[in-house]
Amino acid sequence: MKFLYPLMANNFEKEDFFQIKKLINKKDPILTQSKYVKEFEIKWSKWLGVKYSVFVNSGASANLISISILKILKEKGEVIVPTLTWSSDISSILHCGLKPVFIDIDPKNLSMSEEAIFKNFNNKTIGIFLTHVQGFNGLSSKLLNFVKKKKIFLIEDVCESHGAKFERKKLGTFGNISNFSFYYAHHMSTIEGGMICTNDIKIYEIARMLRSHGMLREASSLDFKNKIIKKYPKLSPNFIFLYSGFNMRNTELGALIGISQLKKLNQNILLRNKNLKFFLNNINSQYFRTDFDIKGCSNYALPLVLKKPSFRLRDKLEKIMIKNKIEFRRGNAGGGNQLRQPYVRNYSKNINLNNFKEVDHIHFFGYYLGNYPKLKLKKILELCRILNKISE
């Protein structure tokens, strides 16, 4: 079906592909990870406000490497996770043999409930994997003070929230590690791609090695490499696999697109936020939630959440959207409540879903609709008029 109101529009422009063409037309070009990957990492770090960044082949890979680092540093324990997130956040924890502790969400920002975090913290807790959903900020001073006091490892999933801020500082600069995705539909894209960011040199070095098979030669510190080489004199210096790693490198092509797209990111964020505010001002607040906390947000998609938990209204709404060729996703981020997904059945079978009422409301009665820089206010007004027909 060709949608009149699609979830996304092409994020690429001629300039992005012109850079690719220039590289390919060179004699004997290097296309695998090389100087442009490094350049993109440096420029991204400067834009975000961190010391180090590691470009990988997807946001999911960034998740897995980040949790693998947590496993290396902490060995075992529990990680507090949201019920509304993308599956790779939870899968990474399961693959690394750590225990996820699921908590409900805050309906104002769709992120984890602060009180639930505090309630579920115990002496086995080694980390919090916090997702900033759809451009909303999930942090507060109270939460950050708690993290600092308890010395908890904080990982920020910022895959849907490039440029969102808390206290005028970009999300992704508060945690020990932060992850970004450059998937096709996100704020900026490298077709497929992701970034791991940190201010910790040790985390940075481990991330670089895990990205490339766990090889020592990928570390940037010469002193560190020489120390390890001396420790293993019977191994070739070029083939010391210090960790059980992966092949999650990206390419020069992706990096060039990223460098080009980064130039437009700030302007595109302003347009996305303008669209969000216009949408919330024109949607019928009698039937839909409009009281989201949008301070500091960098909107990814338009949130459409029914106020009442009514399956009759939900079915009516979906019929309206299908009839008018409005593309939508029920459940918002990741299809809704992750506890209802088959891949976590070994954990969810003993969990009372009645304790997760907020995320279940989103699961059954929440949607997201497309928002992108090229979306015009006139089009959003048409969209709202159609959606408001639910009152008829």
CORHU-V613221 format. One record per run of one state. SS is the DSSP state (a for helix, b for strand, c for the rest). FROM is the first residue (numbers start at 1). TO is the last residue. If there is no record, write none. Layout:
ss: (SS	SS)
from: (FROM	FROM)
to: (TO	TO)
This chain:
ss: (c	b	c	a	c	b	c	a	c	b	c	a	c	b	c	b	c	a	c	b	c	b	c	b	c	a	c	b	c	a	c	a	c	b	c	b	c	b	c	b	c	b	c	a	b	c	b	a	c	a	c	a	c	b	c	b	c	b	c	b	a	c	a	c	b	c	b	c	a	c	b	c	b	c	a	c	b	a	c	a	c	a	c	a	b	c	a	c)
from: (1	5	6	14	25	32	33	35	49	52	57	59	75	78	83	84	85	87	96	99	104	105	106	112	113	114	121	125	132	133	136	141	151	153	158	165	167	169	171	177	182	194	199	201	212	213	215	216	219	222	232	237	240	241	242	247	248	249	250	251	252	263	265	283	288	289	301	307	311	324	326	327	328	331	333	336	337	338	341	342	349	353	356	357	366	371	377	392)
to: (4	5	13	24	31	32	34	48	51	56	58	74	77	82	83	84	86	95	98	103	104	105	111	112	113	120	124	131	132	135	140	150	152	157	164	166	168	170	176	181	193	198	200	211	212	214	215	218	221	231	236	239	240	241	246	247	248	249	250	251	262	264	282	287	288	300	306	310	323	325	326	327	330	332	335	336	337	340	341	348	352	355	356	365	370	376	391	392)
